[in-house]
Amino acid sequence: MNWILKTIIIGIGATFTMDVWSYILSMFKIKSLDYSLLGRWIGYMSKGKFFHNKIFNSPSLKNELIIGWLSHYIIGISFAFLLVFVCEKDWLTNPTLQPAIVIGLVTIVAPFFIMQPAFGFGVALSDMPNPTIGRIKSLLTHTIFGIGLYLSAILLNKISTI
C-alpha cells in the first residue's frame, strides 16, 4: 500500500477515534463541537465572511452539517499528513506514540487561534463562559486524536501483514 493511502486511512482512523471519544462524552451529557458550526463557518467563507460575532447567531446554511463532517475528516487527514511530513514516511511502518501525541497537541493551535476566534468565541474560548473547561476538553480531544493516529497506524500495519 502506498504511503499516501496509508496516511489517508490513518487520518480517518484518528478522526474516528476522536469521534468515539466525543460520543463517550455525550453519554455523560458533556457536549463537544457541533460540526454544523464548522460547516456554517466554511459555508460562509464562500460568501466572503470569515469571522462571526457568535457563529451560533449566524443564520444556518443548507447542508452545513454535511459540510462540517466532511471538513472535520479532511482536517484530520491533513493533520495525519503533517505527522508523516514531520516524522517522514518511516513512521508509517514503525509508528511510535510520542510524535503522534505531540502532533495531536500541536493541532490544538487550529481551534484555539483560528476557529474559535473566527466563531466569535475569542482566542482559546476567552470570550465564552467557563473557557477553562472548554480548553481542557479541547486538549483532551486533541490528545485522543494523537493516540488515534498511533493506534490507527498500528492497526493498519497489523492488517497489512495479514
Backbone as a ProteinNet text record, in pm:
[ID]
protein_1_A
[PRIMARY]
MNWILKTIIIGIGATFTMDVWSYILSMFKIKSLDYSLLGRWIGYMSKGKFFHNKIFNSPSLKNELIIGWLSHYIIGISFAFLLVFVCEKDWLTNPTLQPAIVIGLVTIVAPFFIMQPAFGFGVALSDMPNPTIGRIKSLLTHTIFGIGLYLSAILLNKISTI
[TERTIARY]
85.1	0	90.2	57.7	145.2	124.1	221	223.3	109.2	64.6	-44.2	-173.5	-204.7	-325.9	-317.8	-201.5	-183.2	-210.3	-157.3	-175.1	-321.8	-391.7	-534.9	-611.4	-583	-652.5	-623.1	-498.8	-461.7	-532	-541.7	-613.2	-760.8	-820.8	-962.1	-977.1	-886.6	-892.8	-876.4	-783	-759.9	-879.9	-938.4	-1056.2	-1173.4	-1187.9	-1294	-1272.2	-1147.6	-1116.5	-1162.2	-1137.3	-1180.8	-1333.9	-1401.7	-1548	-1603.5	-1536.2	-1577	-1563.4	-1454.6	-1433.5	-1548.6	-1584.1	-1693.6	-1825.6	-1846.7	-1968.1	-1970.7	-1857.3	-1849.6	-1880.2	-1823.4	-1852.3	-2001.2	-2062.9	-2205.8	-2291.7	-2244.8	-2318.5	-2323.7	-2228.9	-2224.3	-2273.8	-2344.4	-2402.6	-2296.4	-2177.2	-2069.5	-2067.4	-2092.9	-2101.5	-1963.5	-1958.4	-1838	-1881.2	-1788.2	-1817.8	-1932.3	-2024.9	-2133.3	-2077.7	-2062.9	-1998.3	-2080	-2204.9	-2280.4	-2221.4	-2164.2	-2100	-1974	-1898.6	-1781.9	-1828.1	-1933.2	-1987.9	-2041.6	-2103.1	-2154.4	-2038.9	-1932.8	-1815.6	-1756.3	-1737.1	-1680.8	-1777.5	-1905.4	-2005.4	-2006.7	-1992.6	-1990.4	-1862.3	-1756.6	-1632.6	-1656.5	-1740.3	-1768.4	-1845.6	-1902.5	-1974.3	-1885.8	-1757.7	-1663.3	-1665.9	-1737.3	-1743.9	-1660.1	-1554.7	-1462.6	-1473.1	-1529.1	-1540.4	-1685.3	-1727.4	-1864.7	-1861.9	-1967.2	-1979.1	-1993.9	-2092	-2107.7	-2169.9	-2101.7	-2143.5	-2280.1	-2315.3	-2445.6	-2558.7	-2528.6	-2629.6	-2637.8	-2541.1	-2545.9	-2649.1	-2725.9	-2826.1	-2762.2	-2832.4	-2780.4	-2780.7	-2699.3	-2686.4	-2729.4	-2773.5	-2812.6	-2690.1	-2708.4	-2604.9	-2486.7	-2503.7	-2390.5	-2340.5	-2429.4	-2386.2	-2300.3	-2340.5	-2262.5	-2126.9	-2128.7	-2003.7	-1913	-1972.3	-1895.1	-1829.7	-1905.3	-1849.9	-1741.3	-1764.8	-1663.2	-1536.6	-1553.8	-1439.4	-1363.3	-1436.2	-1376.2	-1281.7	-1326.5	-1242.5	-1128	-1152.1	-1044.5	-935.5	-976.9	-880	-799.9	-867.6	-798.7	-697.1	-733.5	-641.9	-523.1	-550.2	-441.8	-342.8	-394.1	-305.1	-224.6	-281	-204.7	-88.2	-113.2	-4.7	102.1	60.9	157.4	250	192.8	272.7	373.4	328.2	418	524.5	488.5	585.1	693.8	652	747.3	833.8	771.2	843.2	896	857.6	892.4	814.1	819.1	737.6	769.7	888.4	927.3	831.5	773.4	681.1	562.1	521.9	406.2	427.3	550.6	578.5	633.3	683.1	736.6	677.4	544.9	483.4	523.7	540.6	567.9	467	438.2	332.8	368.6	491.6	527.4	504	554.5	529.9	382.7	307.1	163.9	93.8	127.6	66.2	113	239.6	290	212.7	194	117.4	-26.3	-85.5	-220.4	-230	-131.7	-131.6	-102	-15.5	15	-109.2	-193	-313.6	-411.9	-390.6	-477.5	-464.3	-357.8	-339.2	-457.1	-504.6	-613.3	-740.7	-794	-914.5	-888.8	-779.9	-754.3	-730.8	-656.7	-613	-674	-747.8	-813.3	-964.2	-1009.8	-1154.3	-1229.2	-1185.8	-1260.3	-1267.8	-1158.5	-1172.6	-1265.6	-1255.8	-1341.4	-1488.7	-1514.2	-1651.8	-1707.5	-1620.6	-1663.1	-1650.5	-1572.9	-1557.2	-1431.4	-1348.4	-1222.9	-1110.5	-988.9	-872.9	-886.5	-878	-888.4	-1012.6	-1123	-1253.7	-1259.2	-1170.8	-1161.9	-1288.4	-1372.8	-1496.6	-1619.2	-1596.4	-1706.3	-1710.8	-1830	-1835.1	-1755	-1686.4	-1607.7	-1505.4	-1418.5	-1322.1	-1226.8	-1196.2	-1102.6	-1156.3	-1284.2	-1344.1	-1333.8	-1365.7	-1355.5	-1212.5	-1118.9	-977.1	-931.8	-971.3	-935	-997.1	-1124.3	-1190.3	-1119	-1079.2	-1007.9	-873	-801	-671.5	-686.3	-785.3	-808.9	-848.1	-935.9	-981.8	-865.5	-778.3	-665.3	-559	-549.3	-463.1	-517.9	-649.3	-714.4	-689.7	-693.7	-664	-521.4	-425.6	-287.9	-277.5	-346.1	-348.5	-411.9	-516.1	-581.4	-488.3	-401.6	-302	-215.1	-165.9	-78.3	-151.9	-269.5	-343.9	-385.7	-422.8	-462.5	-344.6	-226.3	-106.5	-71.5	-81.3	-53.7	-152.2	-279.8	-383.5	-364.5	-336.3	-315.8	-195.6	-89.9	26.3	-6.6	-87.3	-127.9	-212.9	-307.5	-394.7	-314.8	-217.2	-136.5	-51	-18.3	67.3	-12.8	-144.1	-229.1	-233.5
-117.4	0	124.4	222.7	340.1	431.5	515.8	597.9	699.7	747.3	845.9	780.7	663.2	592.8	556.3	512	480	602.3	716	838.7	879.3	867.7	899.6	808.5	679.3	582.9	613.2	645.8	678.2	806.2	905.3	1028.5	1003.2	917.5	881.2	807.2	713.8	637.4	724.9	819.1	908.6	1000.1	1048.2	1135	1055.7	932.3	845.7	818.8	799.3	779.8	901	1019.5	1143.2	1147.6	1100.1	1098.4	998.9	884.8	788.4	852.4	925.5	997.8	1096.2	1171.4	1269	1198.2	1082.9	1005.8	959	911.3	868.3	986.2	1103.4	1222.3	1255.6	1240.9	1273.3	1181	1060.2	968.2	1021.3	1108.8	1171.9	1317	1348.4	1481.8	1591.8	1554.7	1651.3	1682.2	1808.7	1849.4	1868	1843.6	1874.8	1961.3	1986.8	2075.5	2021.3	2107.8	2077.8	2103	1997.3	2011.3	2091.9	2118.5	2210.3	2351.5	2385.6	2517.2	2525.9	2416.7	2412	2427.3	2355.4	2366.4	2505.6	2567.8	2704.6	2801.1	2786.8	2872.7	2858.3	2734.6	2709.6	2756.9	2733.9	2779	2929.7	3000.8	3147.4	3200.3	3122.1	3165.4	3190.6	3106.6	3125.8	3255.4	3311.1	3438.3	3555.3	3524.9	3628.2	3660.7	3583.6	3608.9	3505	3551.4	3461.1	3469	3578.9	3599	3626.3	3573.4	3588.9	3649.3	3723.2	3774.9	3655.2	3576	3443.9	3358.5	3257.3	3181.5	3116	3080.6	3018.4	3117.6	3248.8	3350.2	3378	3330.6	3347	3249.2	3291.9	3200.9	3072.5	2962.1	2833.9	2831.4	2743.8	2729.2	2589.3	2577.7	2447.8	2355.5	2233.8	2129.2	2159.3	2248.3	2282.9	2165	2076.3	1960.4	1866.9	1842.7	1758.2	1823.1	1952.8	2026.6	2017	2030.2	2024	1888.2	1781	1647.2	1616.6	1650.9	1628.6	1708.2	1831.6	1916.4	1860.2	1811.9	1751.6	1637.9	1551.4	1439.5	1485.1	1582.5	1635.7	1699.8	1770.7	1832.2	1722.3	1618.4	1507.1	1439.7	1419.6	1360.9	1454.7	1584.2	1682.7	1678	1663.5	1655.7	1525.4	1417.9	1293.7	1315.5	1390.8	1423.6	1508.7	1596.3	1675.5	1583.2	1483.3	1387	1316.6	1269.9	1199.7	1295.6	1420	1519.2	1542.4	1555.7	1583	1459.9	1343.6	1221.4	1141.8	1180.3	1112	981	924.5	807.4	685.2	680.1	566.7	547.2	657.5	647.6	558.4	556.8	477	328	280.4	138.1	109.6	212.7	198.8	308.3	307.1	415.9	411.8	531.2	545.5	645.8	630.5	708.7	855.9	883.1	1020.9	1122.2	1099.6	1200.4	1215.3	1106.3	1113.8	1203.3	1187.9	1272.4	1416.8	1437.1	1573.4	1640.6	1570.4	1627.4	1653.5	1559.8	1580.7	1707.9	1730.7	1851.2	1977.5	1965.7	2081.3	2125.1	2029	2063.7	2149.2	2164.2	2249.6	2395.8	2427.3	2563.4	2602.1	2509.2	2539.8	2587.2	2511.3	2562.9	2684.4	2683	2792.7	2926.3	2925.1	3051.1	3082.9	2988	3014.1	3000	2877.4	2851.7	2927.4	2915.1	2976.7	3128.7	3197.3	3341.3	3372.1	3292.8	3315.3	3288	3198.1	3167.7	3276.6	3368.8	3472.6	3430.5	3325.8	3273.3	3324.5	3401.4	3451.9	3350.6	3397.9	3309.9	3209.5	3081.6	2973.9	2991.3	3029.5	3043	3153.9	3252.3	3356.9	3441.4	3443.7	3522	3437.1	3316.6	3226.1	3204.9	3167.7	3133	3004	2995.3	2876.9	2836.4	2927.8	2890.8	2778.7	2768.4	2665.5	2526	2505.7	2374.7	2342.7	2439	2418.6	2391.2	2459.7	2439.2	2298.8	2254.9	2119.5	2015.6	2034.6	1940.7	1937.9	2054.1	2060.2	1988.4	2012.6	1946.3	1794.7	1749.5	1605	1546.2	1615.3	1566.3	1557.8	1655.8	1653.8	1552.3	1524.4	1416.4	1283.3	1267.6	1145.5	1131.3	1241.9	1237.8	1184.6	1233.2	1184.9	1036	991.7	848.2	772.1	831.2	769.4	756.9	855.6	845.3	721.8	707.3	594.4	460.4	450.6	324.2	287.3	387.3	361.1	308.2	363.5	316.5	173.4	146.2	10	-89.4	-54.7	-143.3	-162.6	-56.8	-66.7	-157.1	-144.8	-232.2	-377.9	-403.7	-540.3	-597.9	-519.7	-563.7	-586.3	-500.1	-509.7	-635.5	-690.4	-809.8	-938	-927.3	-1047.3	-1100.8
0	0	0	-84.1	-90.1	31.2	55.1	175.9	179.9	64.2	62	109.8	58.4	100.9	248.9	292.4	434.5	522	482	560.1	564.6	453.4	449.9	544.8	540	627.8	774	805.6	944.1	989.1	901.1	934.5	961.7	879.1	900.1	1032.9	1058.7	1183.9	1306.9	1300.1	1413.9	1436.4	1328.3	1339.8	1395.4	1351	1403.6	1552.5	1593.8	1735.9	1816.5	1762.6	1826.9	1835.3	1731.4	1731.4	1833.3	1848.2	1950.9	2088.8	2110.6	2236.2	2260.9	2158.5	2172.1	2202	2141.6	2168.7	2314.4	2362.3	2502.9	2594.4	2564.7	2645.2	2642.1	2525.4	2512.8	2599	2623.6	2711.1	2854.1	2887.7	3019.4	3013.3	2903.8	2881.9	2870.2	2823	2800.6	2651.8	2618.6	2479.3	2417.9	2287	2210	2091.9	2000.9	1888.5	1804.6	1773	1680.2	1540.2	1461.6	1331.1	1231.9	1263	1177.2	1187.3	1303.1	1316.9	1230.6	1224.5	1135.9	990.8	954.5	819.1	789.4	887.6	871	846	924.7	909.4	769	727.9	595	486.1	506.3	408.8	391.1	499.8	491.8	427.3	428.8	363	214.1	152.6	9.5	-16.1	89.1	79.1	124.9	153.7	193.7	341.6	421.8	566	638.7	706.3	773.8	925.5	976.9	1121.1	1157.6	1271.7	1319.2	1459.2	1491.2	1626.7	1721.2	1700.7	1761.9	1652.1	1609.2	1491.9	1510.6	1634	1653.7	1633.1	1626.7	1594.5	1444.6	1366.3	1220.9	1165.4	1066.5	1009.4	956.8	978.5	930.5	777.6	723.5	578.9	537.7	415.6	361.9	363.2	408.1	409.4	501.8	598.2	684.5	767.2	806.9	885.6	800.6	677.9	586.5	558.9	531.4	507.3	630.1	747.3	871.6	892.8	873.5	893.1	789.8	664.6	560.7	593.1	632.9	667.4	786.5	884.5	1004.1	964.2	874.1	831.4	740.9	655.8	570.9	656.5	759.8	852.3	923.9	970.2	1036.4	945.3	819.9	721.8	700	691.9	673.7	788.8	911.1	1026.9	1025.5	970.8	956.3	859.4	752.3	659.5	727.8	818.9	895.2	974.1	1038.3	1114.4	1024.2	909	816.7	763	737.8	691.9	797.4	922.2	1031.1	1061	1066.3	1105.9	987.2	868.8	744.2	731.3	613.9	579.2	664.9	721.6	804.7	922	971.1	1085.4	1051.4	925.1	884.2	907.6	890.7	912.2	1051.4	1118.1	1254.4	1343.6	1363.3	1440.4	1587.3	1642.4	1785.3	1842	1969.1	2032.6	2050.3	2093.1	2128.7	2015.5	1893.4	1789.5	1755	1764.8	1735.7	1838	1964.1	2067.8	2052.4	2021.8	2001.5	1887.9	1776.2	1664.5	1709.3	1782.3	1834.5	1916.4	2002	2085.1	2003.2	1904.4	1818.9	1740.9	1705.8	1628.7	1707	1836.3	1917.4	1875.5	1804.4	1752.3	1661.8	1581	1486.5	1556.8	1652.1	1717.5	1806.6	1883.5	1976.7	1907	1797.3	1736.7	1600.6	1542.7	1413.6	1427.1	1455.7	1455.8	1565.4	1689	1798.3	1785	1750.3	1726.1	1607.6	1500.7	1383.8	1415.4	1507.9	1550.2	1642.3	1686.5	1779.3	1924.6	1950	2085	2154	2081.4	2136.4	2123.8	2144.4	2141.8	2255.9	2221.5	2321.2	2408.8	2345.8	2411.4	2516	2505.5	2607.8	2620.8	2518.6	2524.8	2559.6	2606.1	2640.2	2791.5	2842.3	2984.6	3008.1	3116.8	3153.3	3047	3003.5	2898.7	2941	3069	3114.6	3086.8	3109.4	3082.6	2933.4	2848.5	2704.2	2660.4	2720.7	2685.7	2723.6	2842.2	2886.8	2794.5	2758.9	2667.1	2532.3	2480.9	2353.6	2362.6	2471.4	2488.7	2497.9	2571.5	2581.7	2446.2	2374.8	2244.7	2146.3	2145.6	2053.4	2096.6	2226	2273.3	2225.5	2235	2185	2035	1960.5	1817.9	1796.9	1873.9	1863.2	1893.3	1996.4	2028	1911.9	1852.4	1736.9	1617.5	1596.7	1489.3	1510.4	1631.2	1664.5	1651.1	1713.9	1710.3	1568.2	1489.2	1350.3	1269.4	1292.6	1222.1	1264.6	1393.5	1443.8	1381	1385.3	1329.8	1179.8	1108	963.8	932.6	1009.8	989	1018.1	1120.2	1152.4	1040.2	989.6	881.2	753	728.1	605.2	601.8	717.9	720.9	713.7	715.6	710.7	569.6
[MASK]
++++++++++++++++++++++++++++++++++++++++++++++++++++++++++++++++++++++++++++++++++++++++++++++++++++++++++++++++++++++++++++++++++++++++++++++++++++++++++++++++++

